[in-house]
Amino acid sequence: MNAKIALLPGDYIGPEVVAEAVKVLGAVAQKYGHTFNFEEAPAGCTAIELLEDPMPESTLDVCRSADAVLLGAVGGPVSGGKFNNLPGHMRPEAGLLKLRSSLGLYANLRPAVLFDELKNACPLAERVVADGIDMIVIRELTGGLYFGPRGRKQTEFGESAWDTMIYNEMEIERIARVGFKTAQLRNKKLCNVDKANVLESSRLWRSVVERVAKDYPEVELSHLYVDNAAMQIALNPKQFDVMVTENMFGDILSDIAGAVTGSIGMLPSASLADGTFGLYEPVHGSAPDIAGKNLANPLATILSVAMLLRFSLGLSAEADAVEAAVQQALTCGLRTADIAAKGEKAIGTLEMGKAIVDYIRA
């Protein structure tokens, strides 16, 4: 296979983890006889500094010409950073919203898996760890509160601001079908998450999901309100297999699901359009505090590469090989600082990336 992959390393630790993922793709290409061509483009803080735009049109053009996109991380420090005072449309995170909408990336798949070797890192400890965690949150990515009308105005009580959550039937149906199809490939259980007891948009959401469910009679459909869903993930994540929800709820719930696995440094994601095109990125942020210190965990980005190989390039055996290499590294006791237990030796970004490459080549 000859494929083009757009690289958006992004900010802070983003370039570090993407560099290791590219080495893994090189090892896969060499072993299986593929050619992967890479083209790099700026995004986030880097693009603001270079081109005064968090997601320049030139970057979007690079992505549009590729078979898939690999993104590192976008964003600056949470507080005290020079990008925090920019207007909303110029903030690094606004670049991500533009990227998703411009490329039609409406389906975000976030697996949350607790590896047996990392059970001690799970904050739920012995209460649930014996049963393991293996769930996937499917988040609608281009609608809802993040994309609805918004604004500010002066009132007699001071300034007011508003954001609007809007969904139409088409947006709901297409993400629901992704949820049902994913459930068909797993354990045939789909949990829909909404706030239908309060929100009109959620009442429409639920009615459309229930209508779509008739096309997938073999999948068991359940419903939870978002507040209860958050509590249930914290209490007993094992009960979930596939979860589908709207944009903001999915943003929050996927992070909760990730947290109970012990480290967001282990969590990959895929954002998919119709067809095979997709964007792949680790769930973790740009982590300015550890950038340039060889401390970042590259495994989430490497596992995102496995998703890229499987979903966009149709290379299942190669994806399995990457995932097996990660499993082997963990089985052999290799740990970066974020997943090392007290007293365990930790290795750096470069060392972990090299280990994965070596296991693939073996």
One Martini backbone bead per residue (centre of mass of N, CA, C, O) as a GRO file, in nm:
protein
  362
    1MET     BB    1   0.097   0.035   0.019
    2ASN     BB    2   0.003   0.381  -0.065
    3ALA     BB    3   0.025   0.650   0.174
    4LYS     BB    4  -0.115   0.950   0.311
    5ILE     BB    5   0.006   1.146   0.596
    6ALA     BB    6  -0.099   1.379   0.811
    7LEU     BB    7   0.087   1.611   1.017
    8LEU     BB    8  -0.006   1.736   1.358
    9PRO     BB    9   0.180   1.802   1.622
   10GLY     BB   10   0.176   2.087   1.752
   11ASP     BB   11   0.206   2.105   2.105
   12TYR     BB   12   0.466   2.046   2.292
   13ILE     BB   13   0.425   1.705   2.316
   14GLY     BB   14   0.326   1.646   2.031
   15PRO     BB   15   0.598   1.608   1.869
   16GLU     BB   16   0.704   1.372   2.046
   17VAL     BB   17   0.474   1.158   1.994
   18VAL     BB   18   0.471   1.168   1.685
   19ALA     BB   19   0.759   1.074   1.635
   20GLU     BB   20   0.709   0.785   1.746
   21ALA     BB   21   0.475   0.710   1.555
   22VAL     BB   22   0.640   0.732   1.292
   23LYS     BB   23   0.834   0.503   1.362
   24VAL     BB   24   0.615   0.288   1.368
   25LEU     BB   25   0.523   0.323   1.075
   26GLY     BB   26   0.799   0.249   0.958
   27ALA     BB   27   0.804  -0.042   1.066
   28VAL     BB   28   0.549  -0.135   0.922
   29ALA     BB   29   0.635  -0.074   0.633
   30GLN     BB   30   0.886  -0.259   0.632
   31LYS     BB   31   0.746  -0.533   0.713
   32TYR     BB   32   0.478  -0.502   0.492
   33GLY     BB   33   0.535  -0.322   0.225
   34HIS     BB   34   0.502  -0.012   0.266
   35THR     BB   35   0.400   0.337   0.189
   36PHE     BB   36   0.464   0.631   0.380
   37ASN     BB   37   0.350   0.960   0.348
   38PHE     BB   38   0.460   1.278   0.474
   39GLU     BB   39   0.279   1.577   0.596
   40GLU     BB   40   0.343   1.883   0.746
   41ALA     BB   41   0.150   2.088   0.987
   42PRO     BB   42   0.015   2.350   1.145
   43ALA     BB   43  -0.116   2.384   1.492
   44GLY     BB   44  -0.233   2.601   1.698
   45CYS     BB   45   0.005   2.772   1.851
   46THR     BB   46   0.199   2.739   1.615
   47ALA     BB   47   0.007   2.875   1.403
   48ILE     BB   48  -0.025   3.145   1.542
   49GLU     BB   49   0.277   3.225   1.529
   50LEU     BB   50   0.308   3.185   1.212
   51LEU     BB   51  -0.024   3.265   1.096
   52GLU     BB   52  -0.259   3.371   1.282
   53ASP     BB   53  -0.381   3.060   1.303
   54PRO     BB   54  -0.502   2.761   1.438
   55MET     BB   55  -0.635   2.684   1.126
   56PRO     BB   56  -0.518   2.683   0.842
   57GLU     BB   57  -0.586   2.635   0.514
   58SER     BB   58  -0.318   2.486   0.453
   59THR     BB   59  -0.372   2.258   0.655
   60LEU     BB   60  -0.639   2.157   0.535
   61ASP     BB   61  -0.517   2.081   0.260
   62VAL     BB   62  -0.334   1.859   0.364
   63CYS     BB   63  -0.563   1.684   0.479
   64ARG     BB   64  -0.735   1.651   0.213
   65SER     BB   65  -0.480   1.496   0.064
   66ALA     BB   66  -0.527   1.267   0.261
   67ASP     BB   67  -0.600   0.955   0.421
   68ALA     BB   68  -0.481   1.077   0.695
   69VAL     BB   69  -0.467   1.196   1.043
   70LEU     BB   70  -0.204   1.310   1.270
   71LEU     BB   71  -0.237   1.410   1.608
   72GLY     BB   72  -0.121   1.541   1.888
   73ALA     BB   73  -0.139   1.857   2.031
   74VAL     BB   74  -0.358   2.122   2.162
   75GLY     BB   75  -0.225   2.386   2.346
   76GLY     BB   76  -0.193   2.556   2.642
   77PRO     BB   77  -0.186   2.681   2.923
   78VAL     BB   78  -0.439   2.714   3.150
   79SER     BB   79  -0.248   2.925   3.297
   80GLY     BB   80  -0.064   3.214   3.198
   81GLY     BB   81  -0.101   3.217   2.902
   82LYS     BB   82  -0.084   3.387   2.591
   83PHE     BB   83  -0.362   3.239   2.473
   84ASN     BB   84  -0.600   3.312   2.688
   85ASN     BB   85  -0.663   3.625   2.564
   86LEU     BB   86  -0.793   3.537   2.325
   87PRO     BB   87  -1.015   3.514   2.112
   88GLY     BB   88  -1.209   3.249   2.053
   89HIS     BB   89  -1.127   3.212   1.734
   90MET     BB   90  -0.797   3.213   1.829
   91ARG     BB   91  -0.786   2.970   1.976
   92PRO     BB   92  -0.657   2.662   1.968
   93GLU     BB   93  -0.935   2.507   2.002
   94ALA     BB   94  -1.073   2.631   1.750
   95GLY     BB   95  -0.910   2.463   1.548
   96LEU     BB   96  -1.051   2.194   1.605
   97LEU     BB   97  -1.335   2.273   1.519
   98LYS     BB   98  -1.255   2.344   1.230
   99LEU     BB   99  -1.143   2.070   1.152
  100ARG     BB  100  -1.398   1.899   1.195
  101SER     BB  101  -1.595   2.058   1.011
  102SER     BB  102  -1.422   2.071   0.744
  103LEU     BB  103  -1.390   1.730   0.744
  104GLY     BB  104  -1.644   1.575   0.866
  105LEU     BB  105  -1.590   1.491   1.186
  106TYR     BB  106  -1.859   1.328   1.358
  107ALA     BB  107  -1.694   1.065   1.478
  108ASN     BB  108  -1.607   0.979   1.811
  109LEU     BB  109  -1.360   0.741   1.919
  110ARG     BB  110  -1.327   0.619   2.272
  111PRO     BB  111  -1.131   0.418   2.421
  112ALA     BB  112  -1.154   0.225   2.742
  113VAL     BB  113  -0.867   0.056   2.866
  114LEU     BB  114  -0.766  -0.195   3.099
  115PHE     BB  115  -0.477  -0.312   3.163
  116ASP     BB  116  -0.361  -0.562   3.349
  117GLU     BB  117  -0.075  -0.422   3.412
  118LEU     BB  118  -0.256  -0.144   3.520
  119LYS     BB  119  -0.445  -0.192   3.771
  120ASN     BB  120  -0.294  -0.015   3.991
  121ALA     BB  121  -0.385   0.264   3.841
  122CYS     BB  122  -0.664   0.229   3.935
  123PRO     BB  123  -0.881   0.420   4.138
  124LEU     BB  124  -1.085   0.166   4.202
  125ALA     BB  125  -0.942  -0.079   4.236
  126GLU     BB  126  -1.072  -0.366   4.381
  127ARG     BB  127  -1.376  -0.310   4.318
  128VAL     BB  128  -1.322  -0.341   3.971
  129VAL     BB  129  -1.045  -0.454   3.859
  130ALA     BB  130  -1.104  -0.761   3.822
  131ASP     BB  131  -1.301  -0.704   3.558
  132GLY     BB  132  -1.237  -0.466   3.412
  133ILE     BB  133  -1.192  -0.241   3.117
  134ASP     BB  134  -1.421  -0.215   2.813
  135MET     BB  135  -1.480   0.077   2.641
  136ILE     BB  136  -1.690   0.301   2.427
  137VAL     BB  137  -1.700   0.634   2.316
  138ILE     BB  138  -1.957   0.800   2.124
  139ARG     BB  139  -1.909   1.118   1.967
  140GLU     BB  140  -2.046   1.391   1.873
  141LEU     BB  141  -1.850   1.651   1.675
  142THR     BB  142  -2.040   1.885   1.485
  143GLY     BB  143  -2.240   1.964   1.721
  144GLY     BB  144  -2.413   2.156   1.924
  145LEU     BB  145  -2.281   2.370   2.158
  146TYR     BB  146  -2.005   2.418   1.990
  147PHE     BB  147  -2.192   2.520   1.710
  148GLY     BB  148  -2.382   2.712   1.807
  149PRO     BB  149  -2.520   2.982   1.882
  150ARG     BB  150  -2.354   3.289   1.993
  151GLY     BB  151  -2.313   3.535   2.272
  152ARG     BB  152  -2.328   3.890   2.364
  153LYS     BB  153  -2.471   4.113   2.626
  154GLN     BB  154  -2.622   4.386   2.757
  155THR     BB  155  -2.760   4.438   3.080
  156GLU     BB  156  -2.899   4.532   3.381
  157PHE     BB  157  -2.693   4.284   3.503
  158GLY     BB  158  -2.506   4.285   3.274
  159GLU     BB  159  -2.333   4.060   3.125
  160SER     BB  160  -2.427   3.829   2.871
  161ALA     BB  161  -2.437   3.473   2.778
  162TRP     BB  162  -2.453   3.239   2.487
  163ASP     BB  163  -2.542   2.896   2.414
  164THR     BB  164  -2.638   2.653   2.154
  165MET     BB  165  -2.835   2.358   2.134
  166ILE     BB  166  -2.818   2.182   1.819
  167TYR     BB  167  -3.032   1.935   1.653
  168ASN     BB  168  -3.070   1.700   1.401
  169GLU     BB  169  -3.172   1.410   1.264
  170MET     BB  170  -2.923   1.348   1.094
  171GLU     BB  171  -2.706   1.373   1.318
  172ILE     BB  172  -2.827   1.154   1.500
  173GLU     BB  173  -2.849   0.911   1.310
  174ARG     BB  174  -2.547   0.879   1.224
  175ILE     BB  175  -2.437   0.829   1.518
  176ALA     BB  176  -2.620   0.596   1.592
  177ARG     BB  177  -2.514   0.400   1.373
  178VAL     BB  178  -2.232   0.386   1.482
  179GLY     BB  179  -2.314   0.263   1.751
  180PHE     BB  180  -2.456   0.004   1.648
  181LYS     BB  181  -2.220  -0.106   1.474
  182THR     BB  182  -2.022  -0.130   1.708
  183ALA     BB  183  -2.193  -0.320   1.884
  184GLN     BB  184  -2.202  -0.557   1.680
  185LEU     BB  185  -1.874  -0.601   1.718
  186ARG     BB  186  -1.929  -0.674   2.010
  187ASN     BB  187  -2.183  -0.704   2.274
  188LYS     BB  188  -2.465  -0.576   2.196
  189LYS     BB  189  -2.432  -0.286   2.357
  190LEU     BB  190  -2.631   0.020   2.404
  191CYS     BB  191  -2.573   0.348   2.541
  192ASN     BB  192  -2.776   0.616   2.588
  193VAL     BB  193  -2.695   0.969   2.626
  194ASP     BB  194  -2.887   1.215   2.812
  195LYS     BB  195  -3.149   1.497   2.885
  196ALA     BB  196  -3.476   1.429   2.852
  197ASN     BB  197  -3.595   1.569   3.125
  198VAL     BB  198  -3.504   1.877   3.002
  199LEU     BB  199  -3.418   1.855   2.697
  200GLU     BB  200  -3.524   1.894   2.376
  201SER     BB  201  -3.281   1.776   2.223
  202SER     BB  202  -3.294   1.502   2.382
  203ARG     BB  203  -3.574   1.413   2.291
  204LEU     BB  204  -3.497   1.388   1.999
  205TRP     BB  205  -3.259   1.204   2.030
  206ARG     BB  206  -3.412   0.959   2.152
  207SER     BB  207  -3.620   0.914   1.924
  208VAL     BB  208  -3.410   0.852   1.705
  209VAL     BB  209  -3.265   0.617   1.839
  210GLU     BB  210  -3.521   0.437   1.860
  211ARG     BB  211  -3.568   0.422   1.556
  212VAL     BB  212  -3.292   0.298   1.475
  213ALA     BB  213  -3.312   0.036   1.652
  214LYS     BB  214  -3.499  -0.125   1.451
  215ASP     BB  215  -3.236  -0.198   1.264
  216TYR     BB  216  -3.110  -0.336   1.558
  217PRO     BB  217  -3.233  -0.601   1.724
  218GLU     BB  218  -2.953  -0.729   1.846
  219VAL     BB  219  -2.943  -0.462   2.009
  220GLU     BB  220  -2.907  -0.341   2.328
  221LEU     BB  221  -3.103  -0.078   2.457
  222SER     BB  222  -3.012   0.207   2.652
  223HIS     BB  223  -3.069   0.458   2.916
  224LEU     BB  224  -2.911   0.775   3.022
  225TYR     BB  225  -2.840   1.013   3.217
  226VAL     BB  226  -2.560   1.200   3.240
  227ASP     BB  227  -2.527   1.205   3.550
  228ASN     BB  228  -2.555   0.897   3.589
  229ALA     BB  229  -2.333   0.810   3.395
  230ALA     BB  230  -2.099   0.930   3.552
  231MET     BB  231  -2.148   0.764   3.808
  232GLN     BB  232  -2.133   0.476   3.678
  233ILE     BB  233  -1.842   0.491   3.580
  234ALA     BB  234  -1.725   0.526   3.871
  235LEU     BB  235  -1.861   0.263   3.995
  236ASN     BB  236  -1.923   0.073   3.699
  237PRO     BB  237  -1.769   0.030   3.401
  238LYS     BB  238  -1.830  -0.273   3.321
  239GLN     BB  239  -2.135  -0.226   3.218
  240PHE     BB  240  -1.993  -0.113   2.967
  241ASP     BB  241  -1.947  -0.081   2.610
  242VAL     BB  242  -2.144   0.119   2.444
  243MET     BB  243  -2.143   0.478   2.393
  244VAL     BB  244  -2.386   0.738   2.314
  245THR     BB  245  -2.340   1.095   2.230
  246GLU     BB  246  -2.303   1.409   2.260
  247ASN     BB  247  -2.064   1.640   2.259
  248MET     BB  248  -2.038   1.740   2.558
  249PHE     BB  249  -2.092   1.475   2.701
  250GLY     BB  250  -1.857   1.323   2.559
  251ASP     BB  251  -1.627   1.494   2.663
  252ILE     BB  252  -1.671   1.416   2.962
  253LEU     BB  253  -1.711   1.100   2.963
  254SER     BB  254  -1.439   1.020   2.826
  255ASP     BB  255  -1.265   1.129   3.061
  256ILE     BB  256  -1.380   0.952   3.281
  257ALA     BB  257  -1.317   0.682   3.148
  258GLY     BB  258  -1.012   0.738   3.135
  259ALA     BB  259  -0.951   0.779   3.440
  260VAL     BB  260  -1.023   0.476   3.534
  261THR     BB  261  -0.757   0.357   3.383
  262GLY     BB  262  -0.516   0.580   3.511
  263SER     BB  263  -0.434   0.699   3.203
  264ILE     BB  264  -0.431   0.926   2.935
  265GLY     BB  265  -0.161   0.800   2.805
  266MET     BB  266  -0.355   0.536   2.686
  267LEU     BB  267  -0.555   0.718   2.495
  268PRO     BB  268  -0.724   0.687   2.213
  269SER     BB  269  -0.841   0.825   1.885
  270ALA     BB  270  -1.129   0.872   1.659
  271SER     BB  271  -1.213   1.078   1.368
  272LEU     BB  272  -1.497   1.042   1.156
  273ALA     BB  273  -1.598   1.006   0.840
  274ASP     BB  274  -1.710   0.938   0.567
  275GLY     BB  275  -1.578   0.650   0.512
  276THR     BB  276  -1.208   0.644   0.570
  277PHE     BB  277  -1.171   0.908   0.689
  278GLY     BB  278  -0.929   1.034   0.944
  279LEU     BB  279  -0.863   1.130   1.283
  280TYR     BB  280  -0.571   1.098   1.500
  281GLU     BB  281  -0.557   1.091   1.870
  282PRO     BB  282  -0.479   1.173   2.167
  283VAL     BB  283  -0.641   1.260   2.463
  284HIS     BB  284  -0.433   1.416   2.554
  285GLY     BB  285  -0.257   1.684   2.603
  286SER     BB  286   0.022   1.914   2.590
  287ALA     BB  287   0.187   1.935   2.849
  288PRO     BB  288   0.393   2.185   2.928
  289ASP     BB  289   0.544   2.073   3.194
  290ILE     BB  290   0.691   1.817   3.005
  291ALA     BB  291   0.818   1.952   2.784
  292GLY     BB  292   1.135   1.838   2.674
  293LYS     BB  293   1.180   1.572   2.902
  294ASN     BB  294   1.113   1.273   2.829
  295LEU     BB  295   0.797   1.200   2.967
  296ALA     BB  296   0.610   1.121   2.761
  297ASN     BB  297   0.341   0.927   2.657
  298PRO     BB  298   0.318   0.745   2.339
  299LEU     BB  299   0.083   0.524   2.342
  300ALA     BB  300  -0.169   0.677   2.248
  301THR     BB  301  -0.052   0.744   1.967
  302ILE     BB  302   0.013   0.454   1.885
  303LEU     BB  303  -0.284   0.354   1.914
  304SER     BB  304  -0.387   0.552   1.700
  305VAL     BB  305  -0.234   0.417   1.469
  306ALA     BB  306  -0.395   0.157   1.478
  307MET     BB  307  -0.661   0.293   1.397
  308LEU     BB  308  -0.562   0.402   1.128
  309LEU     BB  309  -0.497   0.130   0.997
  310ARG     BB  310  -0.785   0.012   1.026
  311PHE     BB  311  -0.992   0.246   0.924
  312SER     BB  312  -0.831   0.395   0.675
  313LEU     BB  313  -0.638   0.140   0.551
  314GLY     BB  314  -0.722  -0.169   0.614
  315LEU     BB  315  -0.486  -0.275   0.843
  316SER     BB  316  -0.528  -0.516   1.066
  317ALA     BB  317  -0.258  -0.665   1.112
  318GLU     BB  318  -0.096  -0.409   1.173
  319ALA     BB  319  -0.266  -0.318   1.413
  320ASP     BB  320  -0.219  -0.569   1.582
  321ALA     BB  321   0.091  -0.533   1.603
  322VAL     BB  322   0.087  -0.272   1.764
  323GLU     BB  323  -0.082  -0.372   2.004
  324ALA     BB  324   0.112  -0.606   2.076
  325ALA     BB  325   0.357  -0.427   2.141
  326VAL     BB  326   0.229  -0.282   2.377
  327GLN     BB  327   0.167  -0.531   2.542
  328GLN     BB  328   0.464  -0.627   2.563
  329ALA     BB  329   0.576  -0.384   2.711
  330LEU     BB  330   0.398  -0.418   2.963
  331THR     BB  331   0.474  -0.715   3.029
  332CYS     BB  332   0.792  -0.622   3.058
  333GLY     BB  333   0.767  -0.342   3.242
  334LEU     BB  334   0.713  -0.093   3.079
  335ARG     BB  335   0.743   0.258   3.194
  336THR     BB  336   0.609   0.544   3.240
  337ALA     BB  337   0.551   0.772   3.482
  338ASP     BB  338   0.225   0.761   3.465
  339ILE     BB  339   0.235   0.413   3.497
  340ALA     BB  340   0.406   0.401   3.745
  341ALA     BB  341   0.470   0.256   4.018
  342LYS     BB  342   0.577   0.243   4.315
  343GLY     BB  343   0.922   0.167   4.243
  344GLU     BB  344   0.913   0.191   3.948
  345LYS     BB  345   1.062   0.200   3.656
  346ALA     BB  346   1.124   0.471   3.435
  347ILE     BB  347   1.071   0.576   3.111
  348GLY     BB  348   1.088   0.732   2.814
  349THR     BB  349   0.975   0.828   2.516
  350LEU     BB  350   1.207   0.709   2.343
  351GLU     BB  351   1.219   0.426   2.475
  352MET     BB  352   0.928   0.340   2.417
  353GLY     BB  353   0.932   0.372   2.112
  354LYS     BB  354   1.166   0.172   2.059
  355ALA     BB  355   1.028  -0.079   2.175
  356ILE     BB  356   0.796  -0.094   1.973
  357VAL     BB  357   0.968  -0.118   1.722
  358ASP     BB  358   1.118  -0.378   1.804
  359TYR     BB  359   0.863  -0.560   1.829
  360ILE     BB  360   0.775  -0.534   1.535
  361ARG     BB  361   1.051  -0.639   1.404
  362ALA     BB  362   1.072  -0.933   1.544
   0.00000   0.00000   0.00000
